[in-house]
Amino acid sequence: MATTTTTGSEATHAHVQSLPCNIKYDGPADVSGRLIVKQHADGGLETAFRGRELRGVDAPLRKGTTGLVVDTGDGTARVRGTFDRIRVWEYDAPPGPSNSVMDALAKVDALTALHAPED
């Protein structure tokens, strides 16, 4: 598979969201028009999807890390966007350490600390 990096106006800042459900669709979506998000004073987020209450948090990536949105539809990997945080949603309660995305981000931090050079 060939890899192409898209630059300029084609690669944009992406708003990545992780929902606690499976959606049989892969493509662009009007997320901001469908998920009306309320932000609480404590920074927590609330919305509803298909009649279910969702609670969320914005989980930043580790400092110095950039996430990539990659399109591989035509056999060539193209970077379509970048992100520095993931909005993670769970049903009824904010995502905690047992959420798979939150767990993965915590493991990256732990592994980075474990493999850091000693002072």
Backbone hydrogen bonds in HBPLUS format (Angstrom, degrees):
<---DONOR---> <-ACCEPTOR-->    atom                        ^
c    i                          cat <-CA-CA->   ^        H-A-AA   ^      H-
h    n   atom  resd res      DA  || num        DHA   H-A  angle D-A-AA Bond
n    s   type  num  typ     dist DA aas  dist angle  dist       angle   num
A0077-ALA N   A0002-ALA O   2.90 MM  75  6.24 166.8  1.91 160.4 157.0     1
A0004-THR N   A0077-ALA O   2.68 MM  73  5.84 172.1  1.69 172.9 173.0     2
A0012-THR N   A0080-ARG O   3.27 MM  68  6.65 157.3  2.32 132.2 129.5     3
A0082-THR N   A0012-THR O   2.90 MM  70  6.36 145.7  2.02 149.2 158.9     4
A0014-ALA N   A0082-THR O   2.70 MM  68  5.51 170.2  1.71 154.4 158.0     5
A0087-ARG N   A0016-VAL O   2.86 MM  71  6.19 174.6  1.87 157.9 156.4     6
A0018-SER N   A0087-ARG O   2.80 MM  69  6.23 155.9  1.86 158.1 162.0     7
A0089-TRP N   A0018-SER O   2.93 MM  71  5.99 159.3  1.98 168.1 169.7     8
A0025-TYR N   A0023-ILE O   2.82 MM   2  5.54 137.1  2.00 104.1  91.5     9
A0033-GLY N   A0030-ASP O   3.22 MM   3  5.39 131.9  2.46  99.3 111.8    10
A0034-ARG N   A0030-ASP O   3.15 MM   4  6.37 128.3  2.43 140.9 154.9    11
A0034-ARG N   A0031-VAL O   3.01 MM   3  5.08 137.5  2.20 100.9 113.3    12
A0035-LEU N   A0031-VAL O   2.79 MM   4  5.78 172.1  1.80 170.0 169.3    13
A0038-LYS N   A0046-GLU O   2.85 MM   8  5.16 167.9  1.86 155.2 159.4    14
A0046-GLU N   A0038-LYS O   2.91 MM   8  5.16 141.2  2.06 147.0 156.5    15
A0040-HIS N   A0044-GLY O   2.82 MM   4  5.22 173.5  1.82 158.1 160.4    16
A0043-GLY N   A0040-HIS O   2.94 MM   3  5.33 161.5  1.98 117.0 120.4    17
A0045-LEU N   A0056-GLY O   2.98 MM  11  4.77 153.1  2.05 144.8 141.7    18
A0056-GLY N   A0045-LEU O   2.93 MM  11  4.77 159.8  1.97 124.4 127.1    19
A0047-THR N   A0054-LEU O   3.03 MM   7  5.25 157.0  2.08 146.7 149.3    20
A0054-LEU N   A0047-THR O   2.81 MM   7  5.25 171.3  1.81 146.3 144.3    21
A0049-PHE N   A0052-ARG O   2.89 MM   3  5.29 152.9  1.96 144.8 150.4    22
A0052-ARG N   A0049-PHE O   3.03 MM   3  5.29 166.0  2.05 113.4 117.6    23
A0092-ASP N   A0053-GLU O   3.30 MM  39  5.71 164.1  2.32 127.6 131.5    24
A0055-ARG N   A0090-GLU O   2.84 MM  35  5.48 161.9  1.87 160.5 166.4    25
A0090-GLU N   A0055-ARG O   2.85 MM  35  5.48 149.9  1.94 153.6 163.4    26
A0057-VAL N   A0088-VAL O   3.03 MM  31  5.55 146.3  2.15 146.8 157.0    27
A0088-VAL N   A0057-VAL O   2.90 MM  31  5.55 155.4  1.96 171.0 170.0    28
A0059-ALA N   A0086-ILE O   2.80 MM  27  5.19 171.4  1.81 152.6 150.8    29
A0086-ILE N   A0059-ALA O   2.85 MM  27  5.19 160.8  1.89 139.9 143.5    30
A0061-LEU N   A0084-ASP O   2.88 MM  23  5.44 175.1  1.89 135.5 135.0    31
A0065-THR N   A0062-ARG O   2.90 MM   3  5.47 145.0  2.02 148.1 148.1    32
A0067-GLY N   A0083-PHE O   2.83 MM  16  4.93 164.4  1.85 163.1 159.1    33
A0083-PHE N   A0067-GLY O   2.98 MM  16  4.93 145.8  2.10 127.2 130.4    34
A0069-VAL N   A0081-GLY O   2.85 MM  12  4.97 164.3  1.87 140.4 138.7    35
A0080-ARG N   A0069-VAL O   2.74 MM  11  5.51 159.5  1.78 160.9 167.5    36
A0071-ASP N   A0078-ARG O   2.83 MM   7  5.18 164.8  1.86 151.3 154.4    37
A0078-ARG N   A0071-ASP O   2.90 MM   7  5.18 156.8  1.95 141.8 149.6    38
A0075-GLY N   A0072-THR O   3.25 MM   3  5.48 168.4  2.26 117.6 117.9    39
A0093-ALA N   A0091-TYR O   2.73 MM   2  5.77 132.2  1.96  93.8  95.2    40
A0099-ASN N   A0096-GLY O   3.07 MM   3  5.69 163.7  2.10 120.4 125.5    41
A0103-ASP N   A0099-ASN O   2.81 MM   4  5.93 157.5  1.86 158.0 165.4    42
A0104-ALA N   A0100-SER O   3.00 MM   4  6.10 154.8  2.06 138.4 144.7    43
A0105-LEU N   A0101-VAL O   3.00 MM   4  6.28 161.6  2.04 153.2 157.5    44
A0106-ALA N   A0102-MET O   3.00 MM   4  6.21 155.0  2.06 144.9 151.9    45
A0107-LYS N   A0103-ASP O   2.92 MM   4  6.16 151.0  2.01 147.5 155.6    46
A0108-VAL N   A0104-ALA O   3.06 MM   4  6.34 150.5  2.15 147.0 154.2    47
A0109-ASP N   A0105-LEU O   3.23 MM   4  6.54 159.2  2.28 144.9 149.6    48
A0110-ALA N   A0106-ALA O   2.94 MM   4  6.23 160.0  1.98 149.3 155.0    49
A0111-LEU N   A0107-LYS O   2.81 MM   4  5.94 166.1  1.83 152.7 156.4    50
A0112-THR N   A0108-VAL O   2.93 MM   4  6.01 153.9  2.00 146.4 153.7    51
A0113-ALA N   A0109-ASP O   3.04 MM   4  6.25 159.3  2.09 147.6 152.8    52
A0114-LEU N   A0110-ALA O   2.89 MM   4  6.09 153.9  1.96 146.8 154.8    53
A0115-HIS N   A0111-LEU O   3.02 MM   4  6.13 148.6  2.12 143.8 150.4    54
A0116-ALA N   A0113-ALA O   3.38 MM   3  5.16 162.9  2.42  97.9 102.7    55
